[in-house]
Amino acid sequence: MRIMHTLTIATYNIHKGLSSFNRRVVLHELRERLRELNADIVFLQEVQGEHTLHPERYHNYHDGAQHEFIAEEVWPHSVYGKNSVYEAGHHGNAILSRFPIVCSLNMDVSAHRFESRGLLHCEVDLEGRRVHCLCAHFGLFAKGKRAQTRALIEYVRNEIPPGAPLIIAGDFNDWRNRMSREMADELGMHDAFHLHGGRLARSYPARLPLLRLDRIYVRGFNVLHSHVHTGGNWQRLSDHAALSAQLESI
């Protein structure tokens, strides 16, 4: 008899730990909010791996990799994918996990030199069962997003077994919802919010979410619950809202 596992996941574009317009450091508050979600696996975008100038500008800036600071003492396993590199530092995607991460790979899916984008893939050992997790951040322009969607689909087809449990989450900048049909038709994946509530999550801008930019796509799971985190203590953190979902393995 197959053991059923429940898994809580979250995805969040953390805007490099800075508030809108980069006015103040919100990384410490953001870390507390994420910990309150009690997620098993967290998918993060716009994670600052290093920035040598920010400690001079902000008095309370954490001088270190943001994914390690967020994960500390809660998520013992984490991986970081460096995407955008510049003179002062770099940022990218990260995945944090309560369960062991057995391997990881970061793939460059940048469509042009003005937007550095990546796809971070890891395998999580969920008590003996491998779950594939991909964290993505796609570009703003339609042509680039189409190319990145194709790259994602081809990568999954070539690198992940067809029957393997799979979660793909992140910021896809897909306000016209052109990805979902391709994900369903070509990979058998469906948006967790659509499966649970019949509609995609509105996640941007965080103060009054109107656009459906962030997604959680799943395969091999039932969706027990889904939630967009706005208002209250989530206000004035990132420009995106965080999403979470509770999954049950099939």
PASEBA-1860 file (N, C-alpha, C; in nm, 3 decimals):
! residues 250
1> MRIMHTLT> 0.085/-0.120/0.000/0.000/0.000/0.000/0.089/0.125/0.000 ~ 0.059/0.220/-0.090/0.137/0.343/-0.099/0.101/0.437/0.015 ~ 0.203/0.492/0.081/0.182/0.588/0.188/0.150/0.725/0.129 ~ 0.046/0.788/0.180/0.008/0.921/0.133/0.083/1.027/0.213 ~ 0.148/1.119/0.144/0.222/1.226/0.209/0.151/1.359/0.184 ~ 0.144/1.442/0.288/0.100/1.579/0.267/0.222/1.670/0.271 ~ 0.217/1.773/0.192/0.332/1.860/0.172/0.282/2.002/0.158 ~ 0.334/2.093/0.240/0.299/2.234/0.227/0.414/2.305/0.156
9> IATYNIHK> 0.379/2.379/0.052/0.481/2.451/-0.024/0.442/2.598/-0.036 ~ 0.541/2.681/-0.062/0.518/2.824/-0.079/0.610/2.876/-0.188 ~ 0.567/2.981/-0.256/0.651/3.049/-0.354/0.639/3.199/-0.331 ~ 0.752/3.269/-0.348/0.754/3.411/-0.315/0.868/3.479/-0.391 ~ 0.834/3.584/-0.463/0.936/3.674/-0.519/0.967/3.777/-0.411 ~ 1.085/3.769/-0.351/1.114/3.848/-0.232/1.177/3.984/-0.262 ~ 1.190/4.019/-0.390/1.234/4.154/-0.428/1.366/4.192/-0.360 ~ 1.455/4.093/-0.351/1.591/4.111/-0.296/1.588/4.159/-0.149
17> GLSSFNRR> 1.478/4.127/-0.080/1.469/4.163/0.062/1.449/4.311/0.087 ~ 1.405/4.385/-0.015/1.384/4.529/-0.003/1.239/4.562/-0.033 ~ 1.187/4.667/0.028/1.050/4.711/0.005/1.038/4.774/-0.134 ~ 0.916/4.807/-0.174/0.895/4.873/-0.302/0.981/4.999/-0.311 ~ 1.037/5.021/-0.430/1.126/5.135/-0.457/1.254/5.129/-0.373 ~ 1.282/5.011/-0.313/1.407/4.990/-0.239/1.427/5.089/-0.124 ~ 1.318/5.125/-0.059/1.327/5.226/0.047/1.384/5.171/0.176 ~ 1.354/5.044/0.209/1.401/4.991/0.336/1.421/4.841/0.326
25> VVLHELRE> 1.499/4.788/0.419/1.523/4.644/0.427/1.405/4.577/0.497 ~ 1.349/4.476/0.433/1.235/4.404/0.491/1.266/4.255/0.508 ~ 1.390/4.218/0.490/1.427/4.076/0.491/1.393/4.008/0.623 ~ 1.414/4.077/0.734/1.387/4.016/0.865/1.238/3.990/0.883 ~ 1.154/4.086/0.846/1.009/4.067/0.854/0.963/3.959/0.759 ~ 1.020/3.961/0.640/0.985/3.863/0.538/1.018/3.721/0.585 ~ 1.132/3.706/0.651/1.170/3.576/0.705/1.067/3.527/0.807 ~ 1.021/3.617/0.894/0.922/3.577/0.994/0.791/3.536/0.930
33> RLRELNAD> 0.747/3.610/0.827/0.622/3.575/0.761/0.632/3.438/0.694 ~ 0.744/3.412/0.629/0.760/3.283/0.563/0.761/3.169/0.664 ~ 0.822/3.192/0.779/0.827/3.087/0.880/0.689/3.056/0.937 ~ 0.603/3.157/0.941/0.467/3.136/0.990/0.386/3.044/0.899 ~ 0.426/3.032/0.772/0.353/2.946/0.679/0.379/2.798/0.707 ~ 0.488/2.768/0.778/0.522/2.630/0.813/0.531/2.542/0.688 ~ 0.591/2.596/0.584/0.603/2.522/0.458/0.717/2.421/0.465 ~ 0.699/2.309/0.396/0.804/2.208/0.387/0.907/2.244/0.281
41> IVFLQEVQ> 0.860/2.303/0.172/0.949/2.343/0.063/0.910/2.485/0.021 ~ 1.009/2.572/0.007/0.986/2.712/-0.028/1.063/2.744/-0.156 ~ 0.993/2.803/-0.252/1.052/2.845/-0.379/1.065/2.998/-0.376 ~ 1.187/3.049/-0.391/1.210/3.193/-0.380/1.270/3.247/-0.510 ~ 1.226/3.366/-0.547/1.283/3.435/-0.661/1.336/3.572/-0.617 ~ 1.427/3.626/-0.697/1.494/3.753/-0.667/1.559/3.748/-0.528 ~ 1.639/3.646/-0.510/1.714/3.626/-0.385/1.853/3.685/-0.403 ~ 1.891/3.774/-0.315/2.024/3.836/-0.323/2.128/3.740/-0.264
49> GEHTLHPE> 2.218/3.693/-0.349/2.325/3.607/-0.302/2.438/3.687/-0.240 ~ 2.463/3.805/-0.298/2.568/3.894/-0.247/2.546/4.034/-0.303 ~ 2.571/4.135/-0.220/2.572/4.273/-0.267/2.665/4.353/-0.176 ~ 2.778/4.392/-0.230/2.881/4.455/-0.148/2.851/4.599/-0.109 ~ 2.758/4.664/-0.178/2.730/4.805/-0.151/2.613/4.826/-0.055 ~ 2.520/4.731/-0.049/2.402/4.750/0.035/2.432/4.769/0.184 ~ 2.531/4.699/0.242/2.558/4.724/0.384/2.597/4.869/0.414 ~ 2.651/4.939/0.317/2.685/5.080/0.336/2.561/5.169/0.327
57> RYHNYHDG> 2.464/5.126/0.247/2.344/5.208/0.226/2.237/5.185/0.333 ~ 2.221/5.060/0.376/2.116/5.024/0.472/2.180/4.979/0.604 ~ 2.143/5.041/0.712/2.207/5.012/0.840/2.178/4.871/0.891 ~ 2.063/4.814/0.853/2.024/4.682/0.902/2.029/4.575/0.794 ~ 2.110/4.598/0.692/2.120/4.500/0.583/2.197/4.376/0.629 ~ 2.143/4.259/0.599/2.210/4.133/0.634/2.323/4.108/0.536 ~ 2.443/4.104/0.585/2.560/4.086/0.499/2.588/3.938/0.479 ~ 2.515/3.879/0.386/2.531/3.736/0.359/2.423/3.691/0.261
65> AQHEFIAE> 2.429/3.566/0.220/2.330/3.513/0.126/2.191/3.510/0.190 ~ 2.094/3.568/0.122/1.961/3.581/0.181/1.893/3.446/0.199 ~ 1.914/3.353/0.109/1.846/3.224/0.124/1.897/3.150/0.247 ~ 2.024/3.168/0.281/2.078/3.104/0.400/2.022/3.168/0.527 ~ 2.006/3.300/0.525/1.950/3.371/0.639/1.804/3.330/0.663 ~ 1.726/3.319/0.557/1.586/3.279/0.569/1.575/3.134/0.617 ~ 1.660/3.048/0.563/1.652/2.904/0.593/1.700/2.868/0.732 ~ 1.782/2.951/0.790/1.852/2.920/0.916/1.760/2.862/1.023
73> EVWPHSVY> 1.796/2.742/1.073/1.729/2.672/1.183/1.588/2.622/1.151 ~ 1.540/2.645/1.030/1.405/2.598/0.994/1.411/2.501/0.876 ~ 1.480/2.541/0.771/1.494/2.457/0.652/1.641/2.415/0.642 ~ 1.674/2.294/0.684/1.815/2.254/0.690/1.880/2.232/0.553 ~ 1.800/2.226/0.448/1.854/2.200/0.315/1.812/2.314/0.222 ~ 1.907/2.365/0.144/1.876/2.474/0.052/1.973/2.473/-0.065 ~ 1.926/2.524/-0.178/2.011/2.542/-0.296/1.982/2.679/-0.356 ~ 2.083/2.735/-0.419/2.074/2.869/-0.478/2.123/2.864/-0.622
81> GKNSVYEA> 2.049/2.929/-0.712/2.089/2.938/-0.851/2.122/3.082/-0.888 ~ 2.249/3.110/-0.910/2.293/3.245/-0.946/2.253/3.275/-1.091 ~ 2.173/3.380/-1.110/2.126/3.413/-1.244/2.184/3.544/-1.295 ~ 2.165/3.650/-1.219/2.207/3.783/-1.261/2.333/3.823/-1.185 ~ 2.441/3.847/-1.257/2.570/3.879/-1.197/2.613/4.019/-1.240 ~ 2.656/4.100/-1.143/2.698/4.237/-1.171/2.814/4.271/-1.079 ~ 2.870/4.389/-1.094/2.993/4.423/-1.024/2.978/4.414/-0.872 ~ 2.863/4.454/-0.819/2.844/4.455/-0.673/2.800/4.322/-0.617
89> GHHGNAIL> 2.757/4.229/-0.701/2.711/4.102/-0.648/2.631/4.021/-0.747 ~ 2.528/3.950/-0.697/2.447/3.864/-0.783/2.317/3.829/-0.711 ~ 2.215/3.791/-0.791/2.091/3.740/-0.734/2.036/3.630/-0.824 ~ 1.937/3.555/-0.771/1.881/3.445/-0.848/1.766/3.379/-0.774 ~ 1.747/3.250/-0.798/1.640/3.171/-0.736/1.697/3.083/-0.626 ~ 1.610/3.039/-0.535/1.652/2.947/-0.430/1.537/2.855/-0.393 ~ 1.572/2.737/-0.346/1.474/2.641/-0.293/1.520/2.600/-0.154 ~ 1.429/2.610/-0.057/1.455/2.569/0.081/1.370/2.447/0.112
97> SRFPIVCS> 1.424/2.352/0.189/1.351/2.228/0.213/1.377/2.173/0.352 ~ 1.272/2.120/0.414/1.288/2.045/0.539/1.344/1.905/0.512 ~ 1.325/1.858/0.389/1.370/1.725/0.351/1.501/1.733/0.274 ~ 1.579/1.626/0.272/1.709/1.629/0.204/1.696/1.661/0.054 ~ 1.784/1.747/0.008/1.798/1.774/-0.135/1.915/1.689/-0.183 ~ 1.886/1.595/-0.273/1.989/1.497/-0.310/2.073/1.542/-0.429 ~ 2.021/1.633/-0.512/2.099/1.686/-0.623/2.030/1.812/-0.674 ~ 2.106/1.897/-0.743/2.048/2.020/-0.796/2.124/2.066/-0.920
105> LNMDVSAH> 2.057/2.148/-1.000/2.116/2.202/-1.122/2.049/2.335/-1.153 ~ 2.127/2.433/-1.195/2.073/2.563/-1.233/2.097/2.584/-1.382 ~ 1.990/2.619/-1.456/2.000/2.636/-1.600/1.968/2.780/-1.638 ~ 2.052/2.837/-1.722/2.030/2.973/-1.772/1.925/2.969/-1.883 ~ 1.816/3.042/-1.864/1.712/3.051/-1.967/1.691/3.196/-2.010 ~ 1.795/3.277/-1.998/1.785/3.418/-2.036/1.754/3.430/-2.185 ~ 1.659/3.517/-2.218/1.621/3.537/-2.358/1.710/3.642/-2.425 ~ 1.766/3.733/-2.346/1.856/3.835/-2.398/1.940/3.889/-2.283
113> RFESRGLL> 2.039/3.971/-2.313/2.135/4.012/-2.212/2.081/4.113/-2.113 ~ 1.963/4.168/-2.138/1.907/4.268/-2.048/1.827/4.206/-1.933 ~ 1.792/4.077/-1.944/1.719/4.008/-1.838/1.783/3.872/-1.815 ~ 1.850/3.857/-1.704/1.913/3.729/-1.670/1.813/3.644/-1.592 ~ 1.775/3.531/-1.650/1.673/3.446/-1.589/1.723/3.304/-1.579 ~ 1.671/3.231/-1.479/1.717/3.095/-1.459/1.609/2.999/-1.418 ~ 1.644/2.872/-1.425/1.556/2.762/-1.386/1.636/2.672/-1.293 ~ 1.595/2.668/-1.166/1.666/2.591/-1.065/1.591/2.461/-1.038
121> HCEVDLEG> 1.660/2.348/-1.055/1.599/2.216/-1.041/1.668/2.140/-0.928 ~ 1.590/2.081/-0.841/1.648/1.992/-0.741/1.556/1.872/-0.720 ~ 1.614/1.765/-0.667/1.538/1.647/-0.627/1.535/1.640/-0.475 ~ 1.414/1.628/-0.421/1.395/1.621/-0.277/1.356/1.479/-0.239 ~ 1.421/1.427/-0.137/1.391/1.293/-0.088/1.281/1.304/0.017 ~ 1.158/1.277/-0.024/1.042/1.286/0.064/1.018/1.149/0.127 ~ 1.097/1.120/0.230/1.085/0.994/0.304/1.086/0.873/0.210 ~ 1.187/0.872/0.122/1.204/0.759/0.031/1.146/0.778/-0.106
129> RRVHCLCA> 1.070/0.885/-0.126/1.012/0.912/-0.257/1.072/1.040/-0.313 ~ 1.124/1.036/-0.435/1.186/1.152/-0.496/1.079/1.245/-0.556 ~ 1.088/1.371/-0.518/1.001/1.475/-0.574/1.090/1.575/-0.646 ~ 1.061/1.602/-0.771/1.136/1.700/-0.849/1.076/1.838/-0.827 ~ 1.161/1.935/-0.800/1.117/2.072/-0.774/1.192/2.167/-0.866 ~ 1.119/2.253/-0.937/1.180/2.353/-1.024/1.132/2.491/-0.983 ~ 1.225/2.582/-0.962/1.194/2.720/-0.929/1.231/2.807/-1.048 ~ 1.136/2.888/-1.095/1.157/2.964/-1.218/1.126/3.112/-1.199
137> HFGLFAKG> 1.194/3.193/-1.277/1.163/3.336/-1.287/1.180/3.373/-1.433 ~ 1.066/3.400/-1.501/1.068/3.430/-1.644/1.068/3.580/-1.668 ~ 1.098/3.617/-1.791/1.112/3.757/-1.829/0.980/3.829/-1.849 ~ 0.991/3.957/-1.883/0.874/4.043/-1.896/0.816/4.046/-2.037 ~ 0.897/4.010/-2.136/0.854/4.027/-2.275/0.803/3.897/-2.334 ~ 0.700/3.909/-2.418/0.628/3.792/-2.469/0.718/3.695/-2.543 ~ 0.804/3.745/-2.630/0.890/3.656/-2.709/0.983/3.577/-2.617 ~ 1.040/3.645/-2.519/1.129/3.577/-2.426/1.056/3.473/-2.342
145> KRAQTRAL> 0.934/3.506/-2.298/0.857/3.411/-2.217/0.822/3.286/-2.297 ~ 0.790/3.304/-2.425/0.761/3.187/-2.509/0.884/3.096/-2.519 ~ 0.999/3.157/-2.538/1.123/3.078/-2.547/1.153/3.009/-2.414 ~ 1.130/3.077/-2.304/1.156/3.020/-2.173/1.058/2.908/-2.140 ~ 0.933/2.923/-2.181/0.835/2.817/-2.161/0.875/2.693/-2.238 ~ 0.921/2.711/-2.364/0.965/2.596/-2.443/1.087/2.530/-2.380 ~ 1.179/2.612/-2.329/1.299/2.557/-2.265/1.261/2.476/-2.142 ~ 1.166/2.526/-2.065/1.118/2.454/-1.946/1.056/2.320/-1.985
153> IEYVRNEI> 0.969/2.322/-2.083/0.901/2.199/-2.126/1.002/2.097/-2.178 ~ 1.095/2.141/-2.259/1.195/2.048/-2.313/1.286/1.994/-2.203 ~ 1.318/2.078/-2.107/1.403/2.031/-1.997/1.331/1.922/-1.917 ~ 1.204/1.945/-1.885/1.128/1.846/-1.808/1.116/1.715/-1.888 ~ 1.088/1.726/-2.015/1.075/1.606/-2.098/1.204/1.525/-2.103 ~ 1.318/1.595/-2.110/1.445/1.528/-2.128/1.509/1.480/-1.998 ~ 1.480/1.550/-1.886/1.554/1.525/-1.763/1.473/1.463/-1.649 ~ 1.340/1.464/-1.660/1.257/1.415/-1.550/1.167/1.302/-1.600
161> PPGAPLII> 1.167/1.187/-1.533/1.083/1.075/-1.578/0.936/1.116/-1.585 ~ 0.862/1.069/-1.685/0.723/1.110/-1.705/0.632/1.088/-1.584 ~ 0.655/0.984/-1.506/0.567/0.957/-1.393/0.613/1.014/-1.261 ~ 0.723/1.087/-1.261/0.779/1.138/-1.136/0.697/1.254/-1.081 ~ 0.675/1.260/-0.949/0.607/1.375/-0.889/0.688/1.502/-0.917 ~ 0.617/1.609/-0.953/0.685/1.730/-0.998/0.611/1.854/-0.951 ~ 0.687/1.951/-0.900/0.633/2.082/-0.863/0.716/2.188/-0.933 ~ 0.650/2.277/-1.005/0.718/2.390/-1.070/0.652/2.517/-1.018
169> AGDFNDWR> 0.729/2.601/-0.953/0.672/2.721/-0.893/0.763/2.840/-0.918 ~ 0.701/2.959/-0.916/0.781/3.079/-0.933/0.703/3.194/-0.991 ~ 0.778/3.291/-1.039/0.723/3.413/-1.099/0.739/3.399/-1.250 ~ 0.627/3.378/-1.319/0.631/3.355/-1.463/0.593/3.479/-1.545 ~ 0.554/3.588/-1.478/0.514/3.711/-1.547/0.414/3.681/-1.659 ~ 0.325/3.587/-1.633/0.233/3.537/-1.736/0.092/3.593/-1.712 ~ 0.080/3.727/-1.722/-0.050/3.788/-1.690/-0.159/3.753/-1.790 ~ -0.123/3.704/-1.908/-0.224/3.665/-2.007/-0.255/3.515/-2.003
177> NRMSREMA> -0.194/3.444/-1.909/-0.219/3.301/-1.888/-0.203/3.220/-2.017 ~ -0.087/3.232/-2.078/-0.059/3.155/-2.198/0.016/3.025/-2.168 ~ 0.062/3.009/-2.044/0.140/2.891/-2.010/0.057/2.769/-1.973 ~ -0.055/2.793/-1.907/-0.127/2.683/-1.842/-0.169/2.573/-1.938 ~ -0.216/2.611/-2.056/-0.259/2.509/-2.151/-0.141/2.425/-2.198 ~ -0.028/2.490/-2.226/0.091/2.416/-2.268/0.140/2.323/-2.158 ~ 0.138/2.371/-2.034/0.183/2.289/-1.922/0.093/2.166/-1.907 ~ -0.037/2.184/-1.926/-0.131/2.073/-1.915/-0.117/1.976/-2.032
185> DELGMHDA> -0.114/2.030/-2.154/-0.110/1.945/-2.274/0.021/1.870/-2.288 ~ 0.131/1.935/-2.255/0.261/1.876/-2.285/0.328/1.807/-2.166 ~ 0.293/1.850/-2.044/0.358/1.791/-1.928/0.260/1.728/-1.829 ~ 0.129/1.743/-1.854/0.031/1.689/-1.760/0.031/1.760/-1.627 ~ 0.067/1.890/-1.628/0.076/1.968/-1.505/-0.036/2.071/-1.500 ~ -0.083/2.100/-1.378/-0.194/2.194/-1.362/-0.166/2.289/-1.247 ~ -0.219/2.410/-1.257/-0.201/2.510/-1.154/-0.276/2.470/-1.028 ~ -0.208/2.477/-0.914/-0.266/2.433/-0.787/-0.389/2.515/-0.750
193> FHLHGGRL> -0.388/2.645/-0.774/-0.502/2.730/-0.738/-0.621/2.700/-0.828 ~ -0.596/2.670/-0.954/-0.705/2.635/-1.043/-0.766/2.501/-1.003 ~ -0.681/2.406/-0.965/-0.731/2.277/-0.921/-0.814/2.289/-0.794 ~ -0.772/2.377/-0.703/-0.839/2.388/-0.573/-0.960/2.480/-0.577 ~ -0.946/2.595/-0.640/-1.054/2.695/-0.635/-1.114/2.734/-0.768 ~ -1.062/2.676/-0.877/-1.119/2.702/-1.009/-1.066/2.824/-1.079 ~ -0.968/2.894/-1.020/-0.912/3.012/-1.087/-0.768/3.033/-1.043 ~ -0.692/3.100/-1.127/-0.552/3.129/-1.095/-0.543/3.237/-0.988
201> ARSYPARL> -0.433/3.235/-0.915/-0.414/3.331/-0.806/-0.372/3.467/-0.860 ~ -0.431/3.573/-0.805/-0.386/3.709/-0.833/-0.277/3.742/-0.731 ~ -0.160/3.780/-0.780/-0.046/3.796/-0.689/0.030/3.927/-0.704 ~ -0.011/4.013/-0.798/0.065/4.136/-0.822/-0.029/4.249/-0.864 ~ -0.005/4.370/-0.813/0.089/4.408/-0.708/0.037/4.365/-0.571 ~ 0.126/4.346/-0.476/0.089/4.284/-0.348/-0.017/4.363/-0.272 ~ -0.014/4.496/-0.282/-0.110/4.577/-0.206/-0.252/4.559/-0.255 ~ -0.269/4.538/-0.385/-0.401/4.514/-0.443/-0.382/4.421/-0.563
209> PLLRLDRI> -0.370/4.291/-0.537/-0.335/4.198/-0.645/-0.440/4.193/-0.756 ~ -0.395/4.219/-0.876/-0.480/4.217/-0.995/-0.430/4.119/-1.100 ~ -0.298/4.106/-1.111/-0.238/4.024/-1.216/-0.196/3.887/-1.163 ~ -0.208/3.788/-1.250/-0.176/3.649/-1.213/-0.036/3.615/-1.264 ~ 0.066/3.659/-1.190/0.204/3.641/-1.235/0.271/3.517/-1.176 ~ 0.234/3.481/-1.054/0.302/3.373/-0.982/0.218/3.246/-0.988 ~ 0.285/3.133/-1.000/0.213/3.005/-1.016/0.276/2.894/-0.935 ~ 0.195/2.794/-0.908/0.242/2.666/-0.855/0.180/2.558/-0.943
217> YVRGFNVL> 0.261/2.495/-1.026/0.214/2.386/-1.112/0.253/2.253/-1.047 ~ 0.161/2.156/-1.052/0.187/2.028/-0.987/0.151/1.912/-1.078 ~ 0.221/1.800/-1.052/0.191/1.672/-1.117/0.217/1.563/-1.014 ~ 0.121/1.473/-0.998/0.137/1.366/-0.900/0.088/1.402/-0.761 ~ 0.008/1.509/-0.752/-0.044/1.554/-0.623/-0.190/1.597/-0.636 ~ -0.266/1.576/-0.529/-0.394/1.642/-0.510/-0.369/1.772/-0.433 ~ -0.454/1.871/-0.457/-0.440/1.999/-0.387/-0.547/2.008/-0.279 ~ -0.504/2.014/-0.154/-0.597/2.019/-0.041/-0.634/2.162/-0.004
225> HSHVHTGG> -0.543/2.256/-0.028/-0.567/2.394/0.013/-0.473/2.485/-0.066 ~ -0.517/2.609/-0.090/-0.432/2.709/-0.155/-0.467/2.846/-0.100 ~ -0.366/2.934/-0.094/-0.390/3.064/-0.031/-0.293/3.169/-0.086 ~ -0.348/3.290/-0.107/-0.268/3.407/-0.142/-0.249/3.490/-0.015 ~ -0.126/3.524/0.017/-0.097/3.592/0.144/-0.079/3.743/0.122 ~ -0.183/3.817/0.160/-0.182/3.962/0.145/-0.238/4.025/0.272 ~ -0.218/4.157/0.283/-0.274/4.231/0.396/-0.202/4.201/0.526 ~ -0.245/4.266/0.632/-0.189/4.242/0.765/-0.039/4.257/0.768
233> NWQRLSDH> 0.029/4.159/0.825/0.175/4.164/0.836/0.248/4.141/0.704 ~ 0.173/4.103/0.599/0.235/4.085/0.468/0.247/4.216/0.391 ~ 0.183/4.320/0.439/0.186/4.448/0.367/0.325/4.510/0.370 ~ 0.355/4.581/0.264/0.477/4.660/0.252/0.604/4.575/0.259 ~ 0.594/4.449/0.218/0.714/4.366/0.205/0.751/4.364/0.056 ~ 0.736/4.253/-0.011/0.766/4.245/-0.153/0.656/4.311/-0.236 ~ 0.686/4.336/-0.364/0.583/4.384/-0.456/0.493/4.271/-0.503 ~ 0.532/4.147/-0.479/0.450/4.030/-0.509/0.387/3.976/-0.380
241> AALSAQLE> 0.275/3.907/-0.393/0.218/3.833/-0.281/0.278/3.693/-0.279 ~ 0.290/3.637/-0.161/0.334/3.497/-0.148/0.215/3.405/-0.173 ~ 0.242/3.289/-0.229/0.141/3.185/-0.250/0.180/3.061/-0.173 ~ 0.081/2.990/-0.120/0.109/2.862/-0.056/0.001/2.762/-0.093 ~ 0.037/2.635/-0.085/-0.058/2.527/-0.116/-0.023/2.405/-0.034 ~ -0.126/2.333/0.008/-0.106/2.205/0.075/-0.138/2.095/-0.023 ~ -0.044/2.006/-0.042/-0.057/1.900/-0.141/-0.062/1.764/-0.075 ~ -0.124/1.670/-0.144/-0.127/1.531/-0.100/-0.078/1.446/-0.216
249> SI> 0.023/1.366/-0.192/0.079/1.282/-0.299/-0.023/1.177/-0.341 ~ -0.028/1.151/-0.471/-0.120/1.053/-0.527/-0.051/0.916/-0.531
END
